[in-house]
Amino acid sequence: FTGETPGGYYARFKWVVNAATSDGYFQRNPTENIFAKFNPSVSLKENLEVTEYLILLNTPCFNEEVKAAFVFCCYTGLRWVDVKKLEWKDVKDGILTTRIIQAKTGKPVTLTLHPIAQSILNRQKQKAMDCQGKIFVLPSADGANKVLSQWIKNAGINKHITWSCARLSFSILL
């Protein structure tokens, strides 16, 4: 099993059980009606350590909206798609009501904002003309990824950091 992908483990396990059934160890294959999902990702996502995060904060980024949105994600756990759509009407009294609906309750997920996330919103509010519509004026996903990649490189961080890494960094640093 050493060095195999998660899918490889599953395939190998099924092969062993099938062979054991054929050899008479089982009268009936105990896994024939069991369907298992496996994570096809063969590599772990990278995350920002505290020191890297601090270096990143102190590194200039040529697109301040991307920087603000990424740091906001690091303090809220929001995904790219969520921060891109985030509107002023979603925030009230330090509480963010997301568009993510909880399966268990059928209600939107609400987050109490960390003071740093709140300060990012306050800065965005000062720049906004009317506080209507979207909070962050962001480029396309591809454009934002290019800005993020260049910012990470300029900070001297030798990791493949993406928007989903902000979400992972949030959960790890929490």
C-alpha positions in Angstrom: 0.0 0.0 0.0 2.9 2.4 0.5 3.0 5.4 -1.8 -0.4 4.8 -3.3 -3.1 7.4 -3.9 -6.3 7.2 -1.8 -8.1 5.7 -4.9 -5.3 3.1 -5.1 -6.0 2.0 -1.5 -9.6 1.5 -2.3 -9.0 -0.4 -5.5 -6.4 -2.6 -3.8 -8.7 -3.3 -0.8 -11.5 -4.3 -3.2 -9.1 -6.5 -5.1 -8.0 -8.3 -1.9 -11.6 -8.8 -0.7 -12.6 -10.1 -4.2 -9.6 -12.5 -4.2 -10.5 -13.7 -0.6 -14.1 -14.3 -1.7 -12.9 -16.3 -4.8 -10.6 -18.3 -2.5 -13.6 -19.2 -0.3 -12.7 -17.1 2.7 -16.2 -15.5 2.3 -19.3 -17.1 1.0 -20.5 -13.8 -0.3 -18.3 -10.7 -0.9 -19.0 -8.4 2.1 -18.2 -5.3 0.1 -20.3 -5.9 -3.0 -23.1 -3.5 -2.0 -20.9 -1.0 -0.3 -20.1 2.1 -2.3 -17.3 4.3 -0.9 -16.3 7.7 -1.8 -12.7 8.6 -1.8 -10.8 11.9 -2.0 -9.1 11.9 -5.4 -6.7 14.6 -4.2 -3.2 13.2 -4.0 -1.6 16.2 -2.5 -2.4 18.2 0.6 -3.3 21.9 0.3 -0.8 24.3 1.6 -1.7 26.8 4.3 -0.1 29.9 5.7 1.8 29.6 9.0 1.5 32.6 11.4 5.0 33.9 10.5 4.2 33.7 6.7 0.8 35.4 7.3 2.5 38.3 9.0 5.1 38.6 6.2 2.3 38.6 3.7 0.4 41.3 5.5 3.6 43.5 5.5 4.2 42.9 1.8 2.7 45.4 -0.7 0.1 44.0 -3.2 -0.5 45.9 -6.4 -4.3 45.3 -6.0 -5.5 46.4 -2.6 -9.0 45.0 -3.2 -7.6 41.5 -3.7 -5.3 41.9 -0.6 -8.3 43.0 1.5 -10.5 40.2 0.2 -7.9 37.5 0.8 -7.1 38.7 4.3 -10.9 38.9 5.0 -11.1 35.2 3.9 -8.3 34.4 6.3 -10.4 35.8 9.1 -13.8 34.4 8.1 -13.1 31.2 6.2 -15.1 32.4 3.2 -14.4 30.8 -0.2 -13.5 32.9 -3.3 -17.0 32.5 -4.6 -18.5 33.8 -1.4 -16.3 36.8 -1.0 -16.7 37.7 -4.6 -20.5 37.9 -4.1 -20.4 39.4 -0.6 -22.7 42.5 -0.4 -23.2 45.2 2.2 -26.7 43.9 3.0 -25.0 40.6 4.2 -23.4 42.4 7.1 -25.2 43.9 10.0 -23.9 44.8 13.5 -20.7 42.7 13.1 -22.6 39.7 12.0 -22.1 38.2 8.5 -25.1 36.3 7.1 -23.7 34.1 4.3 -25.4 32.6 1.3 -24.4 29.2 2.6 -27.4 27.3 3.8 -26.9 24.8 6.6 -28.2 21.4 5.6 -29.4 20.6 9.1 -31.4 23.7 9.8 -32.1 25.1 6.3 -31.0 28.5 7.5 -28.0 30.6 6.4 -24.7 30.4 8.2 -24.0 33.5 10.3 -20.6 34.5 11.5 -19.6 36.9 14.2 -16.8 38.9 12.6 -13.3 38.9 14.1 -12.2 42.5 14.9 -9.7 42.4 12.0 -12.4 41.3 9.6 -14.6 44.1 10.9 -11.8 46.6 10.4 -11.3 45.5 6.8 -15.0 46.2 6.3 -14.7 49.6 7.9 -11.9 50.5 5.5 -14.0 49.2 2.5 -16.9 51.3 3.8 -14.7 54.4 3.8 -13.8 53.8 0.1 -17.4 53.0 -0.9 -19.6 55.7 -2.4 -22.9 54.4 -1.1 -22.4 51.0 0.7 -24.8 49.3 -1.7 -23.9 46.3 -3.7 -20.7 44.3 -3.4 -18.2 44.9 -0.7 -15.1 44.1 -2.7 -14.5 45.1 -6.3 -12.6 42.1 -7.5 -11.3 41.0 -10.9 -12.2 37.6 -12.4 -11.1 34.5 -10.5 -8.2 34.1 -12.9 -7.2 37.7 -12.5 -7.4 37.5 -8.7 -5.4 34.2 -8.7 -2.6 35.9 -10.7 -2.6 38.9 -8.3 -2.5 36.5 -5.3 0.3 34.4 -6.9 2.4 37.5 -7.5 1.8 38.9 -4.0 2.8 35.5 -2.5 6.0 35.5 -4.6 6.9 39.0 -3.7 6.5 38.1 0.0 9.1 35.3 -0.5 6.7 32.5 0.5 7.5 29.4 -1.4 4.2 27.7 -1.3 1.3 27.3 -3.7 -1.2 29.5 -1.9 -4.7 29.8 -3.4 -8.0 31.2 -2.2 -8.9 27.9 -0.7 -5.7 28.1 1.3 -7.1 31.2 3.0 -10.1 29.1 4.2 -7.7 26.3 5.3 -5.4 28.8 7.0 -8.4 30.2 8.9 -9.4 26.8 10.3 -5.9 25.9 11.2 -5.0 29.2 12.8 -8.3 29.3 14.6 
